[in-house]
């Protein structure tokens, strides 16, 4: 699995994995699963902030979710020491969308993360998902995405 080549093909660069902003670790591997803490969207080193339906539109939210997924991939790479062959399946994404109460397109925003996982990992990247509208996210982020990834033993 040549993730670097797929990223280059998509014109994307893997960011440096973000450090936790509170009392938790970015990843925990247990029982063949890699649990990845919620990742925020970064653009030019800054968190993408705003509320869907008020401050930003669906397309901007989609891009924010895609940026979250890119950070998830960075965390996966760091946790697995860059050994992408250990990724067995992207099992589930949890997508949290900072939403105006009238905004109901969370699934379309979440597609930004889901579609990137499939583009990078192929069928291995197809996953279960939840897409939830929330009143606020850490640091005012527009979107936050966490993941569960099945991994092969090292």
C-alpha positions as CSV (number, residue, x, y, z in Angstrom):
1,X,0.0,0.0,0.0
2,X,1.8,3.1,-1.2
3,X,0.0,5.9,0.6
4,X,2.7,8.4,-0.2
5,X,2.2,7.8,-4.0
6,X,-1.6,8.1,-3.6
7,X,-1.3,11.3,-1.6
8,X,1.0,12.8,-4.3
9,X,-1.4,11.6,-7.0
10,X,-4.2,13.6,-5.2
11,X,-1.9,16.6,-4.8
12,X,-1.9,16.2,-1.0
13,X,0.8,16.2,1.6
14,X,0.7,14.3,4.9
15,X,0.8,16.8,7.7
16,X,2.8,16.4,10.9
17,X,0.6,14.5,13.4
18,X,-1.1,17.0,15.7
19,X,-0.2,16.8,19.4
20,X,-3.1,16.3,21.9
21,X,-4.6,19.5,23.2
22,X,-5.7,18.0,26.6
23,X,-5.1,14.9,28.8
24,X,-5.2,12.0,26.2
25,X,-3.1,10.3,23.7
26,X,-3.5,10.5,19.9
27,X,-3.8,6.7,19.4
28,X,-4.3,3.5,21.4
29,X,-3.7,0.1,19.8
30,X,-5.5,-2.8,21.6
31,X,-6.9,-6.1,20.5
32,X,-6.0,-5.6,16.8
33,X,-7.7,-2.2,16.7
34,X,-6.1,1.2,16.5
35,X,-8.3,3.8,18.1
36,X,-7.5,7.3,16.9
37,X,-8.6,10.3,19.0
38,X,-10.7,13.0,17.3
39,X,-8.7,15.0,14.8
40,X,-9.3,18.6,13.9
41,X,-9.0,20.3,10.4
42,X,-5.8,22.3,9.9
43,X,-5.1,24.8,7.1
44,X,-1.7,26.6,7.0
45,X,-1.1,25.4,10.6
46,X,-4.4,26.9,11.9
47,X,-7.5,25.1,13.0
48,X,-10.4,25.6,10.5
49,X,-13.1,27.2,12.6
50,X,-16.8,28.0,12.0
51,X,-20.3,26.7,12.1
52,X,-21.9,24.9,9.2
53,X,-25.0,26.7,8.1
54,X,-23.9,30.0,9.6
55,X,-20.3,30.7,9.0
56,X,-19.5,28.2,6.2
57,X,-21.2,26.2,3.5
58,X,-21.4,22.5,2.8
59,X,-18.4,22.6,0.4
60,X,-16.2,24.3,3.0
61,X,-17.3,21.8,5.6
62,X,-16.5,18.9,3.2
63,X,-13.0,20.3,2.8
64,X,-12.7,20.6,6.6
65,X,-13.7,16.9,7.0
66,X,-11.2,15.9,4.4
67,X,-8.5,17.8,6.3
68,X,-9.5,15.9,9.5
69,X,-9.1,12.6,7.5
70,X,-5.7,13.7,6.3
71,X,-4.7,14.2,10.0
72,X,-6.1,10.8,10.9
73,X,-3.9,9.2,8.2
74,X,-0.9,11.1,9.7
75,X,-1.7,9.6,13.1
76,X,-2.1,6.1,11.6
77,X,1.3,6.5,10.0
78,X,2.9,7.6,13.2
79,X,1.3,4.9,15.3
80,X,2.3,2.2,12.8
81,X,5.8,3.5,12.2
82,X,5.0,4.2,8.6
83,X,4.2,0.5,8.0
84,X,1.0,0.9,5.9
85,X,0.9,-2.9,5.2
86,X,-0.4,-3.2,8.8
87,X,-3.7,-1.4,7.9
88,X,-6.2,-4.2,7.5
89,X,-9.5,-2.1,7.5
90,X,-10.7,1.4,8.2
91,X,-13.5,0.1,10.4
92,X,-15.4,3.3,11.5
93,X,-15.3,7.0,11.3
94,X,-17.1,9.3,13.8
95,X,-17.7,12.7,12.3
96,X,-18.8,15.6,14.4
97,X,-20.0,18.7,12.6
98,X,-20.2,22.1,14.3
99,X,-23.7,22.9,13.1
100,X,-26.4,25.5,13.2
101,X,-29.6,23.9,14.5
102,X,-31.2,24.2,11.0
103,X,-28.2,22.6,9.2
104,X,-29.0,19.0,8.3
105,X,-26.3,18.1,5.7
106,X,-23.9,16.5,8.1
107,X,-23.6,13.3,6.0
108,X,-22.5,15.3,3.0
109,X,-19.9,17.2,5.0
110,X,-18.7,13.8,6.4
111,X,-18.2,12.5,2.9
112,X,-15.0,14.7,2.8
113,X,-13.4,12.3,5.3
114,X,-15.0,9.1,4.0
115,X,-14.2,9.7,0.3
116,X,-10.5,10.4,1.2
117,X,-10.2,7.1,3.1
118,X,-11.5,5.2,0.1
119,X,-9.3,7.1,-2.3
120,X,-6.2,6.3,-0.2
121,X,-7.0,2.8,1.0
122,X,-9.3,1.5,-1.7
123,X,-11.8,-1.2,-0.5
124,X,-9.8,-1.3,2.8
125,X,-10.9,2.3,3.3
126,X,-14.7,1.6,3.0
127,X,-16.1,1.9,6.6
128,X,-19.1,2.3,8.8
129,X,-19.7,5.9,9.9
130,X,-21.7,8.3,12.1
131,X,-22.2,11.9,11.1
132,X,-23.5,14.1,14.0
133,X,-24.3,17.7,14.3
134,X,-23.0,19.3,17.5
135,X,-23.3,22.8,19.2
136,X,-19.6,23.3,19.6
137,X,-16.2,21.6,19.1
138,X,-12.8,22.1,20.7
139,X,-11.1,25.3,19.7
140,X,-14.1,26.3,17.6
141,X,-13.3,23.7,15.0
142,X,-15.8,23.2,12.1
143,X,-15.4,19.4,12.1
144,X,-13.8,16.7,14.2
145,X,-13.3,13.1,13.1
146,X,-12.2,10.1,15.1
147,X,-11.5,6.5,13.8
148,X,-11.2,2.9,14.5
149,X,-8.8,1.0,12.3
150,X,-8.2,-2.8,12.3
151,X,-4.5,-3.5,12.2
152,X,-2.3,-6.6,11.6
153,X,0.2,-7.6,14.2
154,X,3.7,-6.0,13.9
